[in-house]
Amino acid sequence: MSAFFAVAIAVLLPVQQTDTTFAVRQGMRLDVRNQEGEIRITAWQRDQIRVTAGRTGGGTFSVDQSGSILRVRPERGGWRESTSGTRRRFEWDDSDPVVDFDIMVPAYMALSLRGVETDIVVDGVIAEITAETVEGVVDVRGGAGILTLSSVEGLVRVDGARGRIEASSGDGDVFIRNAQGDINANSVDGDVSLSDIDSRNVTVSTVDGDLSYSGTIYDRGRYRLSTHDGNVTLSVPENVNATVTVTSYDGDFQTSFPIVLRESRQRRFSFTLGDGSAVVELESFDGDIYLRRR
């Protein structure tokens, strides 16, 4: 039978901050949900989780464990005090609380973080991370394994991740830096920038924004950058081996080094660098495409 415990921290009077600490073990996952506020996760060198919550408005939060999942949730409801002259009145507040979670976790702990009007910040975790919000920023420093990061109306930023990275934003920019592993990054109405990347498989796209990539181009690797209404900039290392295909319907192509066209048809042409073993595809419907030496 799986272990189960639950703790509810209640607001009976206007308490602004509460914290509590639990022992954990390897193999456990932290699952946090928040309606409005912030989720901030920081790694430390202890087999413990410390949850600190600052609140505005009435409400409670709960921490419970079921099997290997540790769940943290804000809960509606709490007592609100009002004063009129010498009279003190207490009334039940059933509104959604604004909760800022500040949580310390072991670096090995996998994370599942979701919010609505919520900023999500993760620093120093070396494990799988899922971080999704509707109106807020997703900012991850670290991460390993599978990373799924998204915001509907905010910035997504990743620095120092190792693994398979899925990063997306509907109405914001996506920045990935100093990352290693397969990458799929996209935005609808924002720029996507990848720098200092070590990857054999990269897919980057946006509808209305610019794209840029700076990093390795491995032999037999695959790299695709595609935008509808923006520019594409690719920084090409020296001595690279790649077959490059360029498609630009209503834009220019510029390169800072000489190339020899292998094939050309209307708005699409290709050329070979070195022995051509990597596949590089660059596409913009209404924008320019630039090739630069790093």
C-alpha positions, 0 to 999 in steps of 0.5 A: 500500500502506498504511503499517503500524508497530507498537510494543509496550512490554513490562513485563519488571520492575515498570515503572509508567509508559511514554510514547511520541510519534508524528507524525500528520497531519490525517484520522487517527483514534485508536482506543483500547480498554481493559479496566480503568482509564482513557482520558484524552484531552487536546488540544494544538497539535501534530501529534503523539500522546503516549501515557502509560500507567500500569499496575498488574499485569503487561502490555504495551500496543501502538501500531500504525497501519494506513492512517489509523487509529492503534490503542492497545491493552493486552496481556496478559502480563508478568513478575512478580517475587517475593522469598522470603528471598534468592531472586528468582523471575520468573513470567509474569503472564497476567492483564488489566492495569489500564492508565490511558492519558493521551494528548495528541492534536491538537484535530482528531483524531477519536476512537473510545474503548471500555472495559469497567471504564473511565472515559473523559475527553476535553478540548478535541478539536474532532472526531467522538467515539465513547466507550463504556464498560460500568462507568465515566463518560464525560465529554466537554468539546468535540467536533464533528460526530457524537458517540456517547457511552454508558455502561451503568452510569455517568454521561454528561456533555457540555459545549460540543459542536457537532454531532449528539449521541447520549448514553445511559446504562443506569443513570446520569444524562446531563448535556448543557450548552452544546451546539449541534446535534441531540440525542438523550439517554436513560437507563433508570434515571437523570435527563437534564438539558439546559441552555444548549442551542441546538438545533432537534431534541431528543429526551429520554427516560428510564424511571425518572428526571426530565427537564429542558430549558433552551435555545432553542425555534426556530420549526419546531423539534421538542422531545420529553421523555418519562419513565415514572416521573419529572418533566418540567421545561421552561424556556420562553423569552420570545416563543416560538412553539410548539404544546405537547402535555402528557400525564400519566397519574398526575401534575399539570401546573403552569405559571408563566405563563397558557395557554389550552387549545386541545384537551383529552381525558382525560389529554392536552391542548394549547395554543399559544404565539405562532403555534405553529410549533414542536412541543413534546411533554411526557409522563410516565406517573407524574410531574408536568410543569412549565413555567417561564419561564427 
